[in-house]
Amino acid sequence: MARADHIGWLHHGGRNTRWGNFGLWTDGARPDDYPAACAALARAVGQAAGMQDGDSVLSLACGAGEELALWAEGFGAAAVMGLELTPSLAAQARRRAEAIHTGCEIEVHCADARRLPELVSGRFDRIVCVDGAYHLGPHLPLLRAARTRLFAGGGFAYTDFVLDAHKAGTAAWRRAALRVGAGLSGVAFAEVRDSHAALDQLREAGFDEVRAMRLDSTVLDGFCAFAARQARRIGPAARASLAWRRVATTAWLIRVGRSAGLGYVLYTGRVAAAAETFDAPDVPEVPDVADVLDRKAARATPNRPGAFGPSTPAPARAAAAVAASEASIAPTTPSAERTALSSKGMPGRA
């Protein structure tokens, strides 16, 4: 095992990658290929956002950078920016980005994605968040900010937990266990709502064509089944480790939660092709008409040099905005809070 942590145990016996999410465990996939399942979940999010060749992409809570490589190599993105709160993961993501040679410009910043309005001034074709939104509450301000950071015709896709309202009165102890487990894992449990309420939030934030795709069995049940098989594979000594107990506890909470209405959803919101501006409260205004025209002109060129700022090459404008904020993150965010606010899925934090 390359790493003595819970992610290392999830990779044990297979390929050693930096992936760390619940995975998408579809029929026909190799049942014990954890990296492939993680990549499949990320790929589903990219496809839902409408990602395509030449896009500029903002990846929220990007983890250790495997998804950034997927956007560049698998979807042909021209420019990618990743935000990741955990310093060690952001450092890994930077190293992963350095190994990508597709011509895609990739920037990684150690920053809290919930500060999106302060950190990023440019706009993008796609904004995605793979298995991390449940750490980024409250959601409505984040959704509004994401809306203002998309070009007309752009798409936003993310995955999140859901708690079905029709089971709200059942299995009270199970919901209590979920609440405690969520608190220990840094999950914003108050933001875990039924899918109808989540879609209403997307509409309130100004998104068009909002959709929800249930992935309960292929993500949650699939991960639990994999964890059970992996527990048998690693042996009793490893199962007694604190690292594996974290995985086992997560799987147990999911199984308990499934009986109380816990599910998993892929959400999508698009910006109408005719819309260039949207007035949303509590977030900075989008660029003015001149900036928009500059962006359009930049997007018409093969290398899309202005995708991250009104008239600035590549991600330089956004980088300047992030750089100013990064200096304040380390002293103002205690290490304990960084752990609590880990931005990937419960099994995915190092």
VEXZA-249893 format. One line per field, with one value per residue (C-alpha): residue in one letter; x, y, z. Coordinates in steps of 0.25 Angstrom, whole numbers, plus 5000, padded with zeros to 4 digits. Layout:
resn (A|...)
c1 (X|...)
c2 (Y|...)
c3 (Z|...)
//
This chain:
resn (M|A|R|A|D|H|I|G|W|L|H|H|G|G|R|N|T|R|W|G|N|F|G|L|W|T|D|G|A|R|P|D|D|Y|P|A|A|C|A|A|L|A|R|A|V|G|Q|A|A|G|M|Q|D|G|D|S|V|L|S|L|A|C|G|A|G|E|E|L|A|L|W|A|E|G|F|G|A|A|A|V|M|G|L|E|L|T|P|S|L|A|A|Q|A|R|R|R|A|E|A|I|H|T|G|C|E|I|E|V|H|C|A|D|A|R|R|L|P|E|L|V|S|G|R|F|D|R|I|V|C|V|D|G|A|Y|H|L|G|P|H|L|P|L|L|R|A|A|R|T|R|L|F|A|G|G|G|F|A|Y|T|D|F|V|L|D|A|H|K|A|G|T|A|A|W|R|R|A|A|L|R|V|G|A|G|L|S|G|V|A|F|A|E|V|R|D|S|H|A|A|L|D|Q|L|R|E|A|G|F|D|E|V|R|A|M|R|L|D|S|T|V|L|D|G|F|C|A|F|A|A|R|Q|A|R|R|I|G|P|A|A|R|A|S|L|A|W|R|R|V|A|T|T|A|W|L|I|R|V|G|R|S|A|G|L|G|Y|V|L|Y|T|G|R|V|A|A|A|A|E|T|F|D|A|P|D|V|P|E|V|P|D|V|A|D|V|L|D|R|K|A|A|R|A|T|P|N|R|P|G|A|F|G|P|S|T|P|A|P|A|R|A|A|A|A|V|A|A|S|E|A|S|I|A|P|T|T|P|S|A|E|R|T|A|L|S|S|K|G|M|P|G|R|A)
c1 (5000|5006|4999|4996|4982|4968|4970|4981|4973|4962|4973|4979|4981|4978|4984|4990|4984|4980|4965|4956|4941|4929|4930|4920|4918|4910|4907|4918|4929|4940|4934|4947|4953|4952|4960|4951|4938|4943|4947|4933|4926|4935|4932|4917|4918|4926|4916|4904|4911|4912|4927|4933|4946|4952|4944|4949|4945|4945|4946|4941|4947|4956|4963|4977|4975|4971|4958|4966|4974|4960|4955|4968|4971|4957|4949|4959|4957|4966|4967|4964|4964|4963|4960|4963|4963|4972|4987|4992|4982|4984|4999|4996|4987|4998|5008|4997|4995|5009|5009|4998|5003|4991|4993|4982|4986|4983|4983|4981|4978|4978|4965|4951|4941|4930|4938|4936|4931|4944|4953|4950|4946|4945|4935|4935|4928|4926|4926|4927|4927|4930|4925|4928|4916|4911|4924|4921|4908|4901|4897|4889|4900|4910|4899|4897|4912|4914|4902|4909|4923|4917|4916|4903|4900|4909|4906|4908|4907|4910|4907|4900|4893|4878|4869|4855|4844|4834|4842|4844|4835|4842|4854|4857|4869|4875|4874|4880|4892|4893|4893|4904|4912|4910|4915|4928|4930|4929|4916|4906|4894|4885|4887|4883|4869|4860|4863|4851|4856|4870|4864|4856|4869|4876|4864|4865|4880|4876|4879|4871|4868|4870|4870|4873|4878|4877|4889|4886|4889|4900|4908|4904|4900|4912|4922|4916|4918|4932|4936|4930|4939|4951|4950|4951|4963|4971|4971|4968|4980|4977|4962|4966|4973|4968|4969|4960|4950|4947|4943|4935|4928|4925|4919|4911|4905|4901|4894|4887|4883|4878|4866|4864|4863|4877|4880|4890|4887|4894|4889|4890|4887|4889|4890|4881|4889|4882|4886|4899|4896|4888|4886|4888|4888|4900|4910|4919|4913|4917|4926|4920|4916|4930|4936|4926|4929|4944|4941|4933|4945|4954|4946|4945|4960|4966|4973|4963|4973|4962|4954|4957|4957|4952|4964|4975|4983|4979|4976|4984|4973|4966|4980|4982|4969|4972|4986|4981|4972|4981|4990|4979|4974|4985|4985|4970|4966|4970|4976|4964|4954|4961|4959|4945|4943|4950|4944|4942|4934|4934|4943|4952|4960|4974)
c2 (5000|5013|5022|5018|5024|5021|5025|5015|5004|5007|5005|4993|4982|4991|5002|5013|5027|5039|5037|5039|5039|5029|5024|5020|5005|5002|4988|4982|4990|4982|4981|4984|4994|5006|5016|5013|5015|5028|5033|5028|5037|5049|5046|5046|5059|5065|5059|5065|5079|5078|5078|5078|5080|5094|5098|5106|5098|5102|5090|5092|5083|5077|5067|5062|5066|5053|5060|5071|5061|5056|5069|5072|5058|5052|5064|5072|5085|5096|5103|5097|5104|5095|5100|5091|5094|5084|5088|5074|5071|5084|5081|5067|5073|5083|5071|5064|5076|5077|5063|5066|5070|5073|5088|5090|5101|5096|5104|5099|5108|5104|5112|5110|5108|5115|5128|5127|5141|5147|5137|5137|5149|5142|5133|5119|5109|5099|5098|5084|5079|5064|5058|5070|5079|5073|5080|5093|5098|5107|5104|5115|5126|5116|5113|5128|5130|5119|5124|5138|5131|5124|5128|5129|5114|5109|5097|5094|5080|5074|5062|5063|5055|5055|5052|5048|5056|5044|5037|5048|5042|5028|5022|5034|5028|5025|5040|5044|5035|5041|5055|5051|5044|5056|5066|5057|5056|5071|5069|5081|5072|5084|5085|5071|5072|5065|5066|5075|5086|5085|5087|5099|5105|5104|5111|5122|5123|5126|5113|5108|5094|5089|5073|5063|5048|5038|5030|5024|5009|5011|5021|5018|5003|5001|5007|4999|4986|4990|4993|4980|4973|4981|4978|4963|4966|4974|4965|4966|4974|4985|4985|4989|5001|5015|5018|5006|5009|5022|5015|5004|5015|5023|5010|5007|5021|5020|5006|5012|5025|5017|5012|5026|5032|5035|5036|5042|5051|5057|5071|5080|5094|5102|5116|5120|5123|5137|5141|5149|5155|5151|5159|5151|5157|5156|5153|5162|5167|5160|5167|5179|5179|5182|5171|5161|5166|5164|5150|5146|5151|5143|5130|5131|5129|5115|5115|5123|5132|5141|5130|5133|5148|5160|5162|5155|5143|5129|5129|5140|5149|5139|5135|5149|5149|5136|5139|5151|5142|5130|5138|5140|5125|5119|5128|5130|5115|5106|5092|5086|5094|5090|5075|5077|5085|5074|5076|5062|5050|5044|5033|5042|5050|5048)
c3 (5000|4996|5007|5021|5021|5017|5002|5002|5007|4997|4986|4992|4983|4971|4963|4972|4968|4974|4972|4985|4984|4985|4971|4961|4961|4948|4943|4935|4942|4949|4963|4970|4962|4971|4962|4950|4958|4963|4949|4944|4954|4950|4936|4938|4944|4933|4923|4931|4930|4915|4915|4902|4894|4896|4908|4920|4933|4948|4957|4971|4982|4972|4982|4978|4963|4956|4951|4946|4937|4933|4928|4920|4915|4914|4910|4903|4912|4908|4921|4935|4949|4962|4976|4987|5002|5008|5006|5004|4993|4986|4986|4980|4970|4965|4963|4956|4947|4944|4938|4928|4914|4905|4904|4914|4924|4938|4951|4965|4977|4991|4994|5000|4988|4996|4995|4980|4978|4984|4978|4963|4954|4941|4935|4930|4920|4931|4946|4953|4967|4968|4981|4989|4990|5003|5009|5003|5010|5010|4996|4991|4991|4985|4974|4971|4970|4961|4952|4951|4947|4935|4920|4913|4909|4920|4930|4944|4950|4963|4972|4986|4997|4997|5008|5003|5010|5009|5019|5029|5040|5039|5046|5055|5061|5047|5044|5058|5054|5041|5047|5057|5046|5037|5047|5050|5035|5032|5024|5024|5028|5029|5014|5011|5006|4996|4981|4979|4989|4983|4969|4974|4979|4966|4959|4970|4967|4953|4946|4934|4930|4944|4945|4955|4953|4964|4966|4980|4976|4966|4976|4991|4990|4980|4990|5002|4994|4990|5004|5009|4998|5001|5016|5013|5004|5013|5025|5040|5044|5034|5038|5052|5047|5050|5035|5031|5042|5036|5023|5030|5038|5026|5019|5032|5032|5018|5020|5032|5024|5012|5021|5026|5012|5009|4994|4984|4972|4960|4958|4946|4943|4930|4926|4915|4902|4901|4915|4917|4931|4943|4955|4968|4982|4991|4980|4972|4958|4946|4936|4928|4913|4909|4917|4911|4897|4900|4905|4893|4884|4892|4891|4876|4876|4875|4889|4896|4903|4910|4916|4931|4930|4921|4913|4921|4915|4920|4935|4939|4944|4952|4958|4963|4970|4976|4980|4988|4996|4998|5006|5016|5016|5024|5036|5037|5035|5047|5043|5050|5042|5029|5033|5036|5023|5015|5001|4995|4999|5013|5009|5001|5010|5013)
//
